[in-house]
Amino acid sequence: MITNFAFGLVPDVQAPRTLARRVFRLRSPVSQLRFRDGRFGGAVMPGAIKPFELAPPQTAGVQPLRLDQRPATMPPASTATTWPWGLAGLRASIRFTDHGEGVAGRVIASDQDGIALWWQGLHHAVQYRSALGVDPAAGLPPDFRSPPIRGFLPVLPDPPLPALDAAALFPAATGAWRQPVLPGSIRATVVGARPGAFLSLRPQLTRQSGLDAAAPGQQRGTALTSGSVPVQHRAPRPISLPPNDPADLEHALQPWASWFEPQRGLVARTEPTDESFFAATGTQPAHRLQIKLISPARGQIETTWNGVIIADLTFDGPQATFDEWNVSVELVRGGHTVPYDVAPPASRGAGRYTFHPRGAAATSPIPQALFDLLSTLAPGDLVELTSRVTRAAGADGFFQRLSLPMRAVDLGAPSRLPLEPFFVLFEDPEYNRLLSSPSNNSSGLVKTVAGGQLTMRLVTLAADRAEYDPSAQLAVRYDWEDDRSHPAELSIDLVDLAGLARPLTLLGARAIALQAHTLKVFPLAALRDGEAPAQLADGDTLLLKLRIPVSAGAIVEEASIVVAAGIVSRPVTPVPQAAYALLRRQVVASQAQVECVRFAWSPPPTRVELVCPEDLRTGMVRRRAVFLWTDTARTATATGFAVQKLTLSGSTHFPEPSELERTHASFSVSSRTSKR
């Protein structure tokens, strides 16, 4: 059989489409490797999985919220309180099971998989542009070959889980089982997100299984993380910081000049200023003493200066007088100290005060100590006028130290720059609240005798913190329940991680004299171990031991009270959780403008100090941070200053510049420069 074939050309024939098409390569080129999508969930398949433990939770809705005031309730609540801060965030409604029904977990110890718990999480992060597109994307540099960082994964396959004591949570012996229950749906609100940025919200469910109620001790079990479907939404803009309300100072958020001037943002002067503040306690109101330097002008001194200082003092009320305070003033430069005497006005109230250097005589108006200090100065050197301020009636040993910087100048120089200094004082009440810490105290009974009768009295030893870093200061006091005054001795031991105790000394003394209701403050750096400074390491413990000796007619038996304080490496004083901008309003070439002359995130304060010694007894120790900033501008151009605060969430305010306090007229340099 013979078969003949013939071939012909068929026009307009279209090739069939392929069944599959690759959208992108499975592996990126080496130059584009970022390891953004690397995942590894382990080599063991989990068992006894339920569908809702694998399926991604469903995001039923995302709602942006920006509320300046509390929403009205239906019906209206009779005891509704106001919102001092407002609310800005994203509220997500998430369902974990079908129809949002709850699920009860297994609690039978004989179950082969043990007890199972569930943890609900809503991971959120700023959504950057994908690296798969043609547009530039945020990521690592080209040819980056580092191994993947697990914390950067979109979903961590085995997140760290808390260690639990299953035997304590599920006591099989008593049969008092605690049933784990998974809510079928939740509503979560994300606050503090980056304003205006696209957020990727990933709800997920993590199962912690394999917990054995019969095994004692801490257990972590095994983790299984469900799938997740990201949802994108833009974060709303934050709530503006509300103005400070004088009737609600506990919720103030904007910077202020003082607790007594909450609606004033700062104190800005051409001369230095500082203020002490003693917080209210019990029936005692708050007190302050503010010092504003008047002369010498701008805090500038020459080598021929006679040492006389004039300042305005302001107290907490019109009836307050200088007699309610104990103030000691010194001029300090290096190893030179010049004590001063304070001459108040006739009213002894708020007004102008004169400080005279101690030791001045009619034949020699400049005392020798001041002459020695001035003779060491060169133009530009800094001298501090320090004031130790305390209340005439109050806890002994408690004081605050004010500092006014003064600078040596040569006013007779042939040429001077047309500049003038500015001194700014402000506080952040929100940061002051962040500085508070619980006191660390211990109490004991002491057998006393009074009028021939034996009585047990409660004595308390208190420190201002439970933990200290090696650079911190320690404040300690002890008190009797009947407020009697009695001497005692305080000793300090350092216990290391091995449990070995070493005795420490303070200023060469092993036994530190301590009087009742007297505050003792000292830096930990002053403690010594033998002849060398004490080496405080993370994990060490300071044992503060108070010994009350026997006293005839008062103390029958010797007693001791011990307080333990831990040593940590991290700083115990938090930094401000905000940024501050110093704004200067000025006139340049007949044009009004505002310039940001200082800006910093979490700047360290000039000083942090206690505000009430009674806080060690009441339980919560309050502190305040003072910011003393300086600026320099061309003469007669600045007209006001303001401090603007920005929180981590972007909240801010728009302050009005405070009027600049110029005690003296701005000096002119035209006459000096024309003579050259």
HURAMO-V533134 format. One record per helix or strand of 2 or more residues. SS is the DSSP state (H for helix, E for strand). FROM is the first residue (numbers start at 0). TO is the last residue. If there is no record, write none. Layout:
[[SS FROM TO] [SS FROM TO]]
This chain:
[[H 29 31] [H 50 53] [E 57 66] [E 86 94] [H 97 99] [E 102 103] [E 114 125] [H 149 151] [H 165 168] [E 180 181] [E 184 190] [E 197 210] [E 221 224] [E 230 233] [H 248 250] [E 254 255] [E 266 268] [E 272 277] [E 286 294] [H 296 298] [E 299 300] [E 308 314] [H 321 323] [E 324 332] [E 335 342] [E 350 356] [H 367 374] [E 381 390] [E 399 407] [E 418 427] [H 428 433] [E 436 437] [E 439 449] [E 452 462] [E 466 467] [E 472 479] [E 486 494] [E 500 505] [E 511 514] [E 519 522] [H 523 525] [E 526 528] [E 531 532] [E 540 547] [E 558 566] [E 577 587] [E 590 600] [E 606 609] [H 614 617] [E 619 620] [E 622 633] [E 637 646] [E 657 658] [H 669 673]]
